[in-house]
């Protein structure tokens, strides 16, 4: 199995090989009429414990979804995203502010990861240490994202390569962004039958299949659909605390596989 990162078409800047140890499964589909974001819920904490979390978060009228390094000590990209959104006006400004706020903190964490867990650090170099997506749909669909990947410069210092994506307004074709999608799921992404029952059902199928194929990922699955002035969760909006921990859902549920969630 190859560990080389893969880019799928111009907008797919966040794709990493599904075998990476962080193992978030995240899929986003964007077009002029809707934005659909889906993610798994399993996270392995710094202690090695399995926890159930909400990887999609609403902050005001903006939704953020993340994959990669999270909750390393006091480091939490979601909190950085929240500060960026609340201190800016446009979604592009929020991304720019996020990049500035997170860079030094992320570099400090990556130095620790490199020393304590070289294999995990190597995986981040192959894919990305942090992927963050910002999306909203008020008058027009808007989605921006940033992927931050570590590398060493000539002096051996860690620096970050940054890849941005910006999708705003009407597009001729649907665009997609995904992380952690399994090889088996990748093979059906362009089949019309996958999308015959709608975008939400298609995204659920991709997530379910990828979770089945990757023991590091796990449900429950969350999918949110943004249309002009409206938001709908599938199968339901999750309940989460201030640290994104799922309420009333035990960590054991994150270990489940072969989920069969139906659209409500």
C-alpha positions, -999 to 999 in steps of 0.1 A, spaced: 0 0 0 15 33 -10 21 61 15 24 88 -12 -1 116 -9 -25 120 -38 -42 151 -53 -74 145 -71 -82 173 -96 -74 209 -89 -98 214 -59 -88 183 -41 -60 197 -20 -67 178 12 -65 142 0 -41 120 20 -36 83 18 -63 66 39 -38 45 58 -23 75 77 -25 70 114 -47 100 122 -75 83 101 -102 109 100 -127 102 72 -140 135 58 -159 141 26 -172 175 12 -192 180 -19 -198 216 -32 -220 229 -59 -241 260 -67 -271 246 -48 -257 229 -17 -227 221 4 -226 187 20 -200 178 47 -197 144 62 -172 130 88 -167 101 111 -164 106 149 -135 85 162 -105 102 176 -75 87 193 -64 111 221 -28 119 230 -31 93 258 -41 66 233 -77 65 246 -105 64 220 -130 93 223 -162 102 203 -161 138 190 -179 161 167 -156 169 138 -181 193 122 -188 224 142 -211 253 137 -197 287 147 -223 314 140 -233 311 104 -201 292 95 -194 255 97 -159 242 102 -146 206 96 -111 194 104 -88 165 99 -53 159 112 -37 168 144 -61 178 172 -62 181 210 -25 178 216 -22 192 251 -38 226 249 -36 227 211 -70 226 194 -74 238 158 -112 241 163 -107 268 190 -83 286 167 -109 285 139 -135 299 163 -113 328 172 -106 335 135 -143 335 126 -154 357 155 -127 383 147 -133 386 109 -162 393 85 -156 372 54 -149 336 51 -116 343 33 -106 367 60 -113 339 85 -90 315 68 -62 341 66 -66 348 103 -66 311 111 -33 306 92 -17 334 112 -30 323 146 -22 286 142 12 287 126 35 291 157 13 269 178 13 241 152 51 243 147 56 240 185 34 209 186 51 193 155 85 196 172 72 176 201 55 150 179 87 146 158 106 138 190 80 116 207 64 99 178 85 100 146 62 77 127 32 100 132 53 130 123 63 112 91 27 106 83 19 143 86 47 150 61 31 126 36 -3 141 40 -10 172 61 -8 180 98 -39 201 98 -67 204 73 -94 230 81 -125 237 60 -148 268 65 -182 268 48 -213 289 48 -243 294 26 -262 326 31 -268 343 -3 -243 322 -21 -223 290 -13 -189 297 1 -161 273 11 -125 279 18 -99 256 32 -63 253 42 -39 223 44 -8 227 64 20 202 58 54 201 76 88 198 60 123 206 70 143 235 55 180 233 48 188 240 84 166 212 97 139 235 110 103 226 106 84 249 82 48 246 69 37 243 33 3 258 28 -23 249 2 -55 269 0 -88 262 -17 -115 288 -25 -149 279 -38 -174 307 -39 -205 313 -59 -218 294 -90 -196 266 -105 -202 246 -137 -194 213 -120 -196 199 -85 -163 200 -66 -152 175 -39 -127 174 -11 -119 143 8 -95 129 34 -92 93 46 -115 78 19 -106 41 14 -94 27 -19 -126 8 -23 -147 39 -19 -125 59 -42 -134 35 -70 -171 44 -70 -169 81 -65 -177 89 -101 -205 63 -105 -238 80 -112 -255 52 -91 -237 65 -60 -255 98 -62 -288 86 -75 -305 90 -42 -290 124 -35 -258 139 -23 -264 132 14 -270 95 7 -239 93 -15 -217 109 12 -231 86 38 -222 56 17 -187 68 11 -181 73 49 -196 40 58 -175 21 33 -143 39 44 -150 32 80 -155 -5 72 -121 -5 55 -102 14 82 -101 3 119 -87 37 129 -119 55 118 -153 50 134 -189 62 137 -213 77 145 -213 95 112 -223 131 109 -235 147 77 -246 183 74 -263 198 43 -261 236 37 -285 252 12 -294 289 8 -304 300 43 -310 265 56 -292 238 75 -301 201 78 -282 174 97 -283 137 90 -293 115 107 -296 143 134 -276 171 148 -251 157 173 -249 170 209 -214 180 219 -197 197 248 -173 227 247 -144 203 239 -163 187 210 -169 155 230 -202 138 221 -227 138 249 -245 106 258 -225 86 233 -198 63 247 -163 59 233 -171 23 223 -194 35 196 -164 50 179 -150 15 174 -180 3 155 -178 -5 118 -202 -15 90 -226 12 100 -258 15 80 -272 50 86 -303 59 67 -313 93 56 -341 108 77 
